[in-house]
Amino acid sequence: MGWKIRFWGEEPKKSRDPLPIPTHNTADTPVEEIQRQLHERRPLPTGRQEFEEWSDRIIAGAMLTATPRSQKFALADMLLHLGPTESYKEDAFFIHALRKSAVNQVADAMRKEIRDAAKAEYEKEEQANKLKVVDFKPSPDETKVLADQPVQST
């Protein structure tokens, strides 16, 4: 029976070391492997070069048509909003959050477009109603007829 002496604070070796994460996948990479990579907790970037590599990886996974600069801005904003104990996060989290940001942006633009169209329609109706209102001034003959009629009291 083999005993191994460990020093205080030394962590025991894990039975299964995590697989190395490749920087680029090929067309031959199995889907299961890509899914594993997306859901594996990875360290968040702590330097400029790390941020560029990390954000390029997330942007490639999100497959959005927005400019890389705007997507990197959104990713940097997401990093700032993480909690103080978050130093590792799955790529899938940021891919989904980036796509959701794009969905929100489209929904907000559509909402404003619909609101502005409704506002223009309302103003057009108001303008039409103003044209329908006519100030009634009876002619002298109508005034005489109205004066001859008795006043009804309620």
C-alpha positions in Angstrom: 0.0 0.0 0.0 1.6 3.3 -1.2 1.2 6.3 1.0 1.8 9.8 -0.3 2.8 12.5 2.1 1.1 15.8 1.4 2.2 19.1 2.9 -0.2 21.5 4.6 -2.3 23.4 2.0 -1.4 21.1 -0.8 -4.4 20.0 -2.8 -4.8 16.3 -3.7 -4.5 15.5 -7.4 -7.8 15.1 -9.2 -8.4 11.7 -10.6 -9.3 13.2 -14.0 -7.5 16.3 -15.1 -9.6 18.5 -17.3 -9.0 18.2 -21.0 -7.0 21.0 -22.6 -9.2 23.5 -24.4 -8.1 24.1 -28.0 -8.0 27.7 -29.2 -9.8 26.8 -32.5 -12.1 24.0 -33.5 -12.1 22.4 -36.9 -14.9 21.1 -39.1 -14.0 17.6 -37.7 -14.5 18.6 -34.1 -17.4 16.6 -32.6 -20.5 18.5 -31.5 -20.2 17.0 -28.0 -16.7 18.4 -27.7 -17.8 21.9 -28.7 -20.7 21.7 -26.2 -18.3 20.6 -23.5 -16.1 23.6 -24.3 -19.0 26.0 -24.2 -20.1 24.8 -20.8 -16.7 24.5 -19.2 -15.9 27.2 -16.6 -13.0 29.3 -17.9 -11.0 32.1 -16.3 -12.2 35.6 -17.2 -9.7 37.8 -19.0 -7.3 39.8 -16.8 -5.3 41.5 -19.5 -5.8 43.3 -22.8 -4.5 40.4 -24.9 -6.6 37.9 -23.0 -9.7 40.1 -23.4 -9.1 40.3 -27.2 -8.8 36.5 -27.5 -11.7 35.9 -25.2 -14.0 38.4 -26.8 -13.1 37.1 -30.3 -14.0 33.6 -29.2 -17.4 34.7 -27.7 -18.2 36.8 -30.8 -17.4 33.9 -33.1 -19.8 31.7 -31.0 -22.6 34.3 -31.0 -22.7 34.7 -34.8 -24.2 38.1 -34.8 -24.1 40.7 -37.6 -23.3 43.6 -35.3 -19.8 45.2 -35.5 -17.1 43.5 -33.4 -16.4 46.9 -31.7 -20.0 47.1 -30.4 -20.1 43.5 -29.4 -16.8 43.9 -27.4 -18.3 47.0 -25.8 -21.3 44.9 -24.7 -19.0 42.1 -23.4 -16.9 44.5 -21.4 -20.1 45.9 -19.9 -21.2 42.4 -19.0 -17.9 41.8 -17.3 -18.3 44.9 -15.2 -21.7 43.7 -14.0 -20.5 40.4 -12.8 -20.4 39.8 -9.0 -17.2 40.4 -7.0 -16.6 36.6 -6.6 -17.0 35.8 -10.3 -13.6 35.0 -11.8 -14.5 31.9 -13.9 -17.5 31.8 -16.2 -18.8 29.6 -19.1 -18.5 30.9 -22.6 -22.1 29.8 -23.2 -23.3 32.4 -20.6 -21.7 35.3 -22.5 -22.8 33.9 -25.9 -26.4 33.8 -24.7 -26.2 37.2 -23.0 -24.7 38.8 -26.1 -27.5 37.3 -28.3 -30.1 38.4 -25.7 -28.7 42.0 -25.9 -29.1 41.9 -29.7 -32.7 40.7 -29.2 -33.4 43.5 -26.7 -31.9 46.1 -29.1 -34.2 44.9 -31.9 -37.3 44.7 -29.7 -36.6 48.2 -28.4 -36.2 49.6 -31.9 -39.5 47.9 -33.0 -41.3 49.2 -29.9 -40.1 52.8 -30.6 -41.1 52.4 -34.3 -44.6 51.2 -33.4 -45.0 54.0 -30.8 -43.9 56.7 -33.2 -46.3 55.4 -35.9 -49.2 55.3 -33.4 -48.3 58.9 -32.3 -48.2 60.1 -35.9 -51.6 58.4 -36.5 -53.0 60.0 -33.4 -51.7 63.5 -34.4 -53.2 63.0 -37.9 -56.6 62.2 -36.4 -56.4 65.2 -34.1 -55.6 67.4 -37.0 -58.6 65.9 -38.9 -60.9 66.5 -35.9 -59.8 70.1 -35.6 -60.8 70.6 -39.3 -64.3 69.1 -38.6 -65.1 71.5 -35.7 -66.8 74.5 -37.2 -67.7 77.7 -35.3 -71.5 78.0 -35.8 -72.7 81.5 -36.4 -76.4 81.7 -37.4 -77.5 83.9 -40.3 -79.8 86.8 -39.5 -82.8 84.8 -40.7 -81.9 81.9 -38.4 -81.4 84.3 -35.5 -85.0 85.6 -36.0 -86.4 82.0 -36.1 -84.5 81.0 -32.9 -85.6 84.2 -31.1 -89.3 83.4 -31.8 -89.1 80.0 -30.2 -90.0 79.8 -26.5 -87.2 79.0 -24.1 -87.6 75.6 -22.3 -86.8 75.5 -18.7 -85.7 72.3 -17.0 
